[in-house]
Amino acid sequence: MSELDGLPQQEWLTLTVIQALDALRDGLRPFVVQVLEEKEGPHWFNHPRVQRMLPAPPDQEGEVQCATEAPALDLALLLKLIGSDCYWYRTFRPRLPGISRWQIDSLRELRNRVAHNDGSDPLFIKAALLLPYLNTMEQVLQVVGGDQLDAIARLRAGLERRRRQLFRAIALGRSRWSFPFWLAVAAVSGGCLWLFDYLGSPHVDQRTVVIGTPDRRLERYLPLEQHLEGRLRPSQFLRALRGEKIDVRIEGARSYPEAVAHLRARRWDVLLGFSPVVSMEAVQAGYRPIGRMFPQDPEYRAILFTRQDSPLRGLQDINAATRLALGDFFSATKYYVPMSLLRGRSARITLNLSTAEIAEQVRSGSADVGAMAGNPLRFEKLNPGLKIMASSPPLPQSIVALSPSLSDLDRDPLQRALLNAPPSVRGKSAANFGPGAAPDYRLFARQVAEGKAFSAYLRNEAPDMKLNCPTSDRINLVEGWINNVQADGDRVRIQLSSADRQSFDLLIQRALLEQIAVFDVLNDLRGRFLKVLALQHLWDKQPVVLETPHQLEISP
């Protein structure tokens, strides 16, 4: 094969096939002659069946000329004799085990294509198209036992070696096809990687996923936002193929009531509860829990505490002169549960304090009793100089929940994407959530309801609020719709019309109103449904002055 190596590809392939066909001819000729002599005798070539296949026509009278020697058997005649109907089934097929007539016909087709090759036949452009023919030639000669088998094997080995050389040249950049080849490889590889990534990623139908939380420190949730944007894919394949991304947004809330308003309006697809109050409201709004927040933290409770040297020993010692330091109106451990624990008692209350400020006021003597979240077993060790007066049962944990507005096709992939996020995304230093069963909020719901109801007893008299719960007064609930709302200095006047056509005037500080209602301008509140809690005797005079945000609940 060395004399052919320097030829162009097409010419080299053509000469290889010609040499292979010549070797096949020389290998088949003795076999065909032997078989026909056994079948038809030494003058087999004069048999009428053979004469009809010879290229020489009969004489003028239509009689067949008798020859004294066998004709020159070229490859076309050899293959024609072997594959003919009159000789294949009873003569040649038994002598060619494992060889089909289809293979003989394919070799005849190859010989004809070579004979009529005008340089445009694609068969002589790619070596891969010729290799099956050479393999068939080898199989035939192995059965026949011709001495040309080695020649075919050498030609086939040279063909395969040439293919390897061409591929090596392309792979090493030594061919004009190298750049298109590697460009195609890169495109296919990139396409396969993209397809594997798409098939292995969770798919969602909606274009935007909003994650809401009442926590104002949104920076801790940015890794989760980035992770989900990189992980989620559109469920429509064409959208993904166009490069569309799922827009994931983290949204906070100015207050817990604003967060609750978003939940009731189902503006958030995913809730990171952060607070048991907001988590409970989410469950009541139909959100479906899929996990818990703060999974590594131990159980915590609402703790009422005082100084070690204080004469106060329990809740029974609290009276109207006792000074209480509490948190904001919507804190579970620093307002709702302590107010529930204080039911039936009177005290002087300072509100809207942070945990550090509450502890400092108790230590300095500015307050007699404070409230905070904690574990009773570790409280006094972590807070030297302070002692526990009372603690609540363990509070339920906050949840991770999905909106009931999500379709089933979106809910399951989104749940997997959230719970399978890496520790850097949902660990304690980041979003801080994990899998877990939904907590039982029934007892907590009662404590929150009691805390809200007792807020109606608060009276805002500088410098602190007073909690008086006389048994002679009752709390009335009035429901209705807002007919009109207008500013009145730093307060807001609301005109309420109930279902039985009674009208009431309400007066509330605008700062308190903004904590419980989501609106841009006051006119946005017109027509909304609201519930109002106030002591019974206050409804007898107008306007009804509302001292706390829990006295008013406005629909979104």
BELQUIMO-V196736 format. One record per pair of residues at least 12 apart in sequence whose C-alpha atoms are under 8 Angstrom apart, sorted by sequence separation. I is the first residue (numbers start at 1). J is the second residue. D is the distance in Angstrom with one decimal. If there is no record, write none. Layout:
I&J&D + I&J&D
This chain:
233&245&6.5 + 234&246&6.6 + 358&370&5.8 + 376&388&7.7 + 457&469&6.1 + 482&494&6.8 + 483&495&5.5 + 484&496&7.5 + 493&505&6.8 + 494&506&5.0 + 534&546&7.5 + 51&64&7.6 + 88&101&7.8 + 232&245&7.7 + 233&246&6.4 + 358&371&7.1 + 402&415&8.0 + 482&495&5.9 + 483&496&5.9 + 493&506&5.6 + 494&507&6.4 + 138&152&6.4 + 232&246&6.3 + 358&372&7.9 + 482&496&4.8 + 483&497&6.5 + 493&507&4.7 + 137&152&7.2 + 138&153&7.0 + 376&391&7.5 + 419&434&6.2 + 454&469&7.7 + 481&496&5.7 + 482&497&6.5 + 492&507&5.8 + 493&508&6.8 + 48&64&8.0 + 229&245&7.0 + 355&371&7.9 + 419&435&6.4 + 480&496&6.2 + 481&497&5.4 + 491&507&6.7 + 492&508&5.5 + 229&246&5.9 + 355&372&6.2 + 480&497&5.3 + 481&498&6.4 + 491&508&5.5 + 492&509&6.1 + 533&550&7.8 + 534&551&6.6 + 83&101&6.3 + 134&152&6.9 + 229&247&6.4 + 260&278&6.3 + 263&281&7.9 + 264&282&7.7 + 480&498&4.0 + 491&509&4.2 + 492&510&5.6 + 533&551&4.6 + 229&248&5.8 + 259&278&7.1 + 263&282&6.1 + 274&293&6.6 + 456&475&7.3 + 479&498&5.8 + 480&499&6.0 + 490&509&6.3 + 491&510&4.9 + 532&551&5.4 + 533&552&6.5 + 46&66&6.0 + 228&248&6.8 + 273&293&7.2 + 478&498&7.2 + 479&499&7.4 + 490&510&6.0 + 531&551&7.9 + 532&552&4.7 + 46&67&6.5 + 83&104&6.4 + 135&156&7.7 + 260&281&6.5 + 264&285&5.6 + 272&293&7.3 + 492&513&8.0 + 531&552&5.8 + 532&553&6.6 + 45&67&7.6 + 82&104&7.7 + 83&105&7.0 + 134&156&6.2 + 226&248&7.8 + 256&278&6.6 + 260&282&7.2 + 263&285&6.7 + 329&351&7.5 + 363&385&7.7 + 453&475&7.7 + 530&552&7.0 + 531&553&5.1 + 54&77&7.5 + 110&133&7.9 + 225&248&5.9 + 324&347&6.9 + 326&349&7.1 + 328&351&5.9 + 329&352&7.1 + 363&386&7.7 + 530&553&5.4 + 531&554&6.7 + 45&69&7.9 + 53&77&7.6 + 225&249&6.5 + 323&347&6.3 + 324&348&6.0 + 325&349&6.1 + 326&350&6.1 + 327&351&5.3 + 328&352&4.0 + 530&554&4.4 + 43&68&7.7 + 45&70&5.8 + 79&104&6.6 + 131&156&6.9 + 225&250&6.7 + 320&345&7.6 + 322&347&5.3 + 323&348&4.8 + 324&349&4.7 + 325&350&5.0 + 326&351&5.0 + 327&352&4.5 + 328&353&6.5 + 529&554&6.1 + 530&555&6.1 + 43&69&7.6 + 45&71&7.2 + 79&105&7.7 + 107&133&7.0 + 319&345&6.6 + 320&346&4.6 + 321&347&5.9 + 322&348&6.0 + 323&349&5.9 + 324&350&6.1 + 325&351&6.4 + 326&352&6.6 + 327&353&4.6 + 528&554&6.8 + 529&555&5.5 + 43&70&7.5 + 53&80&7.7 + 106&133&7.9 + 207&234&7.3 + 315&342&7.4 + 318&345&7.2 + 319&346&5.6 + 320&347&4.2 + 321&348&6.4 + 323&350&7.6 + 326&353&6.1 + 327&354&6.0 + 528&555&6.1 + 53&81&7.6 + 79&107&7.7 + 80&108&7.6 + 131&159&7.5 + 204&232&6.9 + 206&234&7.6 + 222&250&7.5 + 318&346&7.5 + 319&347&5.7 + 320&348&6.4 + 325&353&7.2 + 327&355&7.3 + 528&556&7.5 + 79&108&6.2 + 131&160&8.0 + 202&231&7.0 + 203&232&5.8 + 204&233&6.4 + 205&234&5.8 + 221&250&7.2 + 318&347&7.0 + 107&137&7.9 + 201&231&6.1 + 202&232&5.4 + 203&233&4.8 + 204&234&5.4 + 205&235&5.2 + 302&332&7.6 + 303&333&7.3 + 50&81&7.7 + 201&232&6.2 + 202&233&6.2 + 203&234&5.4 + 204&235&5.1 + 205&236&7.2 + 302&333&4.4 + 327&358&7.8 + 76&108&6.6 + 127&159&6.7 + 201&233&6.5 + 203&235&4.6 + 218&250&7.2 + 301&333&6.9 + 302&334&6.9 + 326&358&6.8 + 103&136&6.9 + 127&160&7.9 + 218&251&7.7 + 325&358&5.6 + 338&371&7.0 + 400&433&7.3 + 516&549&6.4 + 218&252&6.9 + 304&338&7.2 + 515&549&7.1 + 76&111&7.0 + 198&233&6.8 + 302&337&6.5 + 303&338&7.8 + 487&522&8.0 + 75&111&7.7 + 76&112&8.0 + 127&163&6.7 + 216&252&5.8 + 302&338&6.9 + 325&361&7.3 + 335&371&7.8 + 486&522&6.8 + 506&542&7.6 + 507&543&6.2 + 512&548&7.0 + 513&549&6.7 + 516&552&7.7 + 517&553&8.0 + 49&86&7.6 + 209&246&7.2 + 211&248&7.4 + 213&250&7.8 + 215&252&6.3 + 216&253&6.8 + 325&362&7.7 + 334&371&5.1 + 485&522&6.4 + 486&523&7.9 + 505&542&6.0 + 506&543&5.2 + 507&544&6.0 + 508&545&6.1 + 509&546&8.0 + 512&549&5.6 + 516&553&7.1 + 517&554&6.2 + 207&245&7.6 + 208&246&5.7 + 209&247&6.2 + 210&248&5.9 + 211&249&6.0 + 212&250&5.9 + 213&251&6.5 + 214&252&5.5 + 215&253&7.2 + 216&254&7.3 + 333&371&7.0 + 334&372&5.3 + 485&523&6.6 + 504&542&7.1 + 505&543&4.7 + 506&544&4.8 + 507&545&4.8 + 508&546&5.2 + 509&547&7.9 + 516&554&7.3 + 517&555&7.9 + 518&556&7.0 + 207&246&5.2 + 208&247&4.6 + 209&248&4.8 + 210&249&4.9 + 211&250&4.8 + 212&251&4.8 + 213&252&5.1 + 214&253&5.1 + 333&372&5.7 + 334&373&7.1 + 399&438&7.1 + 484&523&7.8 + 504&543&7.1 + 505&544&6.2 + 506&545&6.0 + 507&546&6.1 + 508&547&6.9 + 517&556&7.3 + 99&139&7.6 + 206&246&7.7 + 207&247&6.2 + 208&248&5.8 + 209&249&6.4 + 210&250&6.1 + 211&251&6.1 + 212&252&5.8 + 213&253&6.8 + 214&254&7.3 + 333&373&5.3 + 399&439&8.0 + 485&525&7.2 + 504&544&7.7 + 506&546&7.1 + 99&140&6.8 + 208&249&7.7 + 210&251&7.0 + 212&253&7.9 + 214&255&6.7 + 485&526&6.8 + 214&256&6.0 + 325&367&6.0 + 397&439&6.5 + 484&526&5.8 + 323&366&7.8 + 324&367&5.8 + 325&368&7.8 + 396&439&5.7 + 482&525&7.0 + 483&526&5.9 + 29&73&6.9 + 96&140&7.6 + 323&367&5.0 + 324&368&6.1 + 325&369&6.2 + 326&370&6.2 + 327&371&7.6 + 396&440&6.7 + 482&526&5.2 + 483&527&6.1 + 214&259&5.8 + 322&367&7.9 + 323&368&5.1 + 324&369&4.9 + 325&370&4.7 + 326&371&5.7 + 396&441&6.5 + 481&526&7.9 + 482&527&5.1 + 32&78&7.0 + 97&143&7.2 + 213&259&7.1 + 322&368&6.2 + 323&369&6.4 + 324&370&5.7 + 325&371&6.7 + 326&372&8.0 + 481&527&5.8 + 482&528&5.7 + 96&143&6.2 + 212&259&7.8 + 322&369&7.6 + 481&528&5.6 + 482&529&6.6 + 96&144&7.2 + 396&444&7.4 + 481&529&4.5 + 482&530&7.3 + 25&74&6.7 + 29&78&6.9 + 395&444&7.0 + 480&529&5.8 + 481&530&6.0 + 25&75&5.0 + 28&78&7.3 + 32&82&7.5 + 479&529&7.5 + 480&530&5.7 + 24&75&7.7 + 341&392&7.8 + 479&530&5.8 + 480&531&6.7 + 39&91&7.6 + 479&531&4.5 + 22&75&7.7 + 25&78&7.6 + 277&330&7.7 + 478&531&5.8 + 479&532&6.4 + 21&75&7.5 + 277&331&7.7 + 477&531&6.8 + 478&532&5.2 + 277&332&6.3 + 307&362&6.7 + 337&392&7.3 + 477&532&5.6 + 478&533&6.7 + 35&91&7.5 + 212&268&5.5 + 276&332&7.1 + 306&362&6.4 + 307&363&6.5 + 477&533&4.8 + 35&92&7.6 + 210&267&7.6 + 211&268&5.8 + 212&269&7.6 + 275&332&7.7 + 476&533&5.9 + 477&534&6.9 + 210&268&5.3 + 211&269&6.0 + 212&270&6.1 + 213&271&5.9 + 214&272&8.0 + 310&368&7.9 + 475&533&6.5 + 476&534&5.7 + 209&268&7.9 + 210&269&5.2 + 211&270&4.6 + 212&271&5.0 + 213&272&5.1 + 214&273&7.0 + 215&274&6.4 + 475&534&5.5 + 476&535&5.9 + 209&269&6.0 + 210&270&6.4 + 211&271&5.9 + 212&272&6.3 + 213&273&5.9 + 214&274&6.7 + 475&535&4.4 + 476&536&5.4 + 209&270&7.6 + 211&272&7.3 + 213&274&6.8 + 214&275&7.5 + 307&368&7.7 + 474&535&5.7 + 475&536&5.5 + 306&368&6.1 + 473&535&6.7 + 474&536&5.5 + 306&369&4.9 + 473&536&6.6 + 214&278&7.6 + 305&369&5.6 + 306&370&6.5 + 473&537&7.5 + 304&369&6.6 + 305&370&5.5 + 304&370&5.6 + 305&371&6.4 + 304&371&4.6 + 303&371&5.5 + 304&372&6.9 + 302&371&6.9 + 303&372&5.5 + 302&372&5.9 + 303&373&6.0 + 302&373&4.8 + 303&374&6.6 + 301&373&5.6 + 302&374&6.6 + 300&373&6.3 + 301&374&5.5 + 303&376&7.6 + 256&330&6.5 + 300&374&5.1 + 301&375&6.2 + 315&389&6.8 + 300&375&5.0 + 301&376&7.7 + 314&389&4.9 + 315&390&6.9 + 299&375&6.7 + 313&389&5.8 + 314&390&6.5 + 298&375&7.7 + 308&385&5.4 + 312&389&7.7 + 456&533&6.4 + 307&385&5.9 + 308&386&5.0 + 456&534&5.5 + 457&535&7.2 + 307&386&4.4 + 308&387&5.3 + 456&535&6.5 + 306&386&5.6 + 307&387&5.8 + 453&533&7.3 + 305&386&6.6 + 306&387&5.6 + 305&387&5.5 + 306&388&6.5 + 305&388&4.3 + 306&389&6.7 + 304&388&6.1 + 305&389&5.0 + 303&388&6.8 + 304&389&5.5 + 305&390&7.0 + 303&389&7.6 + 304&390&5.2 + 303&390&6.0 + 304&391&6.1 + 460&547&6.5 + 303&391&4.4 + 459&547&6.6 + 302&391&5.6 + 303&392&6.6 + 458&547&6.9 + 21&111&7.2 + 301&391&6.5 + 302&392&5.4 + 458&548&7.5 + 301&392&5.6 + 302&393&7.9 + 456&547&7.6 + 301&393&6.3 + 302&394&8.0 + 456&548&7.2 + 301&394&4.9 + 302&395&7.6 + 455&548&6.5 + 300&394&5.7 + 301&395&5.5 + 456&550&7.7 + 299&394&6.2 + 300&395&6.2 + 455&550&6.5 + 456&551&6.1 + 18&114&7.4 + 299&395&7.3 + 455&551&7.0 + 17&114&7.9 + 453&550&7.6 + 452&550&5.4 + 453&551&7.7 + 452&551&7.3 + 14&114&7.7 + 294&397&7.8 + 293&397&6.9 + 294&398&7.7 + 292&397&6.8 + 293&398&5.4 + 292&398&5.9 + 293&399&5.4 + 292&399&4.2 + 293&400&6.5 + 340&447&5.5 + 291&399&5.8 + 292&400&5.4 + 340&448&7.4 + 290&399&7.5 + 291&400&4.9 + 14&124&5.9 + 289&399&6.2 + 290&400&5.8 + 291&401&7.0 + 337&447&5.7 + 340&450&5.5 + 13&124&5.7 + 289&400&5.7 + 290&401&5.4 + 336&447&6.6 + 337&448&6.5 + 339&450&7.4 + 340&451&5.1 + 343&454&7.3 + 13&125&7.3 + 289&401&4.0 + 290&402&7.2 + 336&448&5.2 + 339&451&4.9 + 11&124&7.9 + 17&130&7.8 + 24&137&6.6 + 28&141&7.4 + 31&144&6.6 + 288&401&5.1 + 289&402&6.5 + 338&451&7.7 + 351&464&8.0 + 10&124&5.5 + 13&127&6.9 + 20&134&7.4 + 27&141&6.6 + 287&401&5.8 + 288&402&5.2 + 336&450&7.6 + 337&451&6.5 + 340&454&7.8 + 350&464&5.3 + 351&465&7.9 + 10&125&5.2 + 31&146&7.8 + 287&402&5.5 + 288&403&6.6 + 336&451&4.5 + 339&454&6.9 + 349&464&5.7 + 350&465&6.3 + 9&125&7.0 + 28&144&7.2 + 287&403&4.9 + 288&404&6.7 + 332&448&7.5 + 335&451&7.2 + 336&452&7.0 + 348&464&6.5 + 349&465&5.0 + 24&141&7.4 + 27&144&7.8 + 286&403&7.3 + 287&404&5.4 + 348&465&5.8 + 349&466&5.8 + 27&145&7.9 + 28&146&6.9 + 286&404&5.9 + 348&466&4.5 + 349&467&7.0 + 27&146&4.6 + 276&395&7.8 + 279&398&5.5 + 282&401&7.7 + 347&466&5.9 + 348&467&6.2 + 27&147&6.2 + 276&396&6.4 + 278&398&7.9 + 279&399&5.7 + 346&466&7.4 + 347&467&5.2 + 27&148&5.3 + 276&397&5.9 + 279&400&8.0 + 346&467&5.0 + 347&468&7.0 + 26&148&7.0 + 27&149&7.6 + 275&397&7.8 + 276&398&4.6 + 345&467&7.7 + 346&468&4.7 + 275&398&5.4 + 276&399&7.6 + 345&468&7.0 + 346&469&6.3 + 24&148&6.9 + 274&398&5.5 + 345&469&6.4 + 23&148&5.6 + 273&398&5.3 + 274&399&7.3 + 290&415&6.9 + 344&469&5.8 + 23&149&7.9 + 272&398&7.9 + 273&399&5.2 + 343&469&7.7 + 344&470&7.8 + 272&399&6.5 + 273&400&5.9 + 23&151&6.7 + 24&152&7.7 + 271&399&7.8 + 272&400&4.8 + 273&401&7.7 + 291&419&7.8 + 23&152&6.8 + 271&400&5.5 + 272&401&6.9 + 270&400&7.3 + 271&401&5.1 + 20&151&7.6 + 270&401&5.8 + 271&402&6.3 + 20&152&5.8 + 270&402&4.7 + 271&403&7.8 + 296&428&7.6 + 269&402&5.8 + 270&403&6.1 + 269&403&4.9 + 294&428&7.1 + 20&155&6.9 + 268&403&6.7 + 269&405&7.7 + 266&403&6.5 + 269&406&7.0 + 295&432&7.4 + 266&404&7.8 + 294&432&5.4 + 295&433&6.1 + 16&155&6.7 + 266&405&7.1 + 293&432&5.9 + 294&433&5.5 + 295&434&6.1 + 293&433&4.0 + 294&434&7.7 + 295&435&8.0 + 292&433&5.6 + 293&434&6.4 + 295&436&8.0 + 291&433&7.1 + 292&434&5.6 + 16&159&7.9 + 291&434&5.6 + 292&435&5.9 + 291&435&4.2 + 292&436&5.3 + 290&435&6.7 + 291&436&4.5 + 292&437&7.3 + 290&436&7.1 + 291&437&6.3 + 292&438&7.4 + 290&437&7.3 + 291&438&7.0 + 320&467&7.8 + 289&437&7.7 + 290&438&7.4 + 320&468&7.8 + 289&438&5.9 + 1&155&7.4 + 1&158&6.6 + 280&441&6.3 + 280&445&7.4 + 277&448&7.9 + 232&414&8.0 + 232&417&7.5 + 231&417&7.4 + 228&417&7.0 + 228&418&7.8 + 227&421&7.6 + 224&421&8.0 + 227&425&7.3 + 223&424&7.7 + 224&425&5.2 + 223&425&5.4 + 224&426&7.0 + 205&409&7.5 + 206&410&7.7 + 221&425&7.8 + 204&409&6.9 + 205&410&6.3 + 204&410&4.8 + 203&410&7.2 + 223&430&7.4 + 224&431&7.0 + 204&413&6.8 + 220&429&7.5 + 221&430&6.2 + 203&413&6.2 + 204&414&7.3 + 220&430&4.9 + 221&431&5.2 + 202&413&4.9 + 220&431&5.9 + 202&414&7.0 + 202&416&7.5 + 202&417&6.6 + 329&548&7.9 + 329&549&7.5 + 329&550&7.7 + 261&517&7.6 + 258&515&7.0 + 261&518&7.2 + 257&515&6.4 + 258&516&6.3 + 256&515&7.9 + 257&516&4.9 + 258&517&6.4 + 255&515&6.0 + 256&516&8.0 + 257&517&6.9 + 258&518&6.0 + 254&515&7.7 + 255&516&7.6 + 265&556&6.6 + 264&556&7.2 + 261&555&7.4 + 262&556&7.7 + 261&556&5.5
